[in-house]
């Protein structure tokens, strides 16, 4: 199969779907790979490295889409790419279809097959930890006085306690945030609904300034918090919020909210996505940092993890075909979003109130 790797066109996005070492594995398996020129430069991979791995270099994204049967990306398909989509394409990328109807409409109109990479990670997205680590670092930076913060140091000195952070959610993202915060000496409260997650965090950081608790205790920790870091992936159908506008009004002057999960009006009622070009806005007199592609700021590391995670899925699709690969792997099946003009992803159907075909029914029709 011919596999294409275009350059990401989202602003301040330096990741690439596959590094040269991943391309080499695809080539060894008998597949052809075409890479857009410059696609890997921000991930420390130049065109010659891809040529050495066995890829051919295309002059632009249009050429990649024209040649490739399977297109592997990191970020969603953006409007400038819509015209490049065609019925025979298999798209493998982070689609986030439920909240992006124009993109989903275009995929259905084109009649292509698409996989939402974010739904296929058996052990969680490899970039989640990076998002937590970098997001926490941004929270600490925004606590500094020149950034408009409370001016409290991240370490305790001269009788003054260290800055206080509240981390919501102790999954992969939250644990990444804890590593950064506690490594710096920040007093940290970690909250989660799951007792197992709380216990694991407490055991991992038994000798650090960490207090764990249930999310029901959130209001008790807001008044003296310097930073709130949201790592909770909020169900898209919910209309309530974990951190409400009323609660945000109780935060101290200079406090900052860093919403790593970045669900618009999700766990944090006042959240909306921003970019690295303009990352911070003020609402209810509180600064919000809500960049929706945080791992893109560390593309060398992030591309390595992402490529490693999706390589088995792409190889399986290329070797077995879509139906064979989906039938063989329930995690890949979770990511099947649309095929031949049919919506398969239940989450998107439920959120957008549109009909869908369950993946088991679709597979039965394929004879798989």
Order of alpha helices (4+ residues) and beta strands (2+ residues): beta-alpha-beta-alpha-beta-alpha-beta-alpha-beta-alpha-beta-alpha-beta-alpha-beta-alpha-beta-beta-alpha-beta-beta-beta-alpha-alpha-beta-beta-alpha-alpha
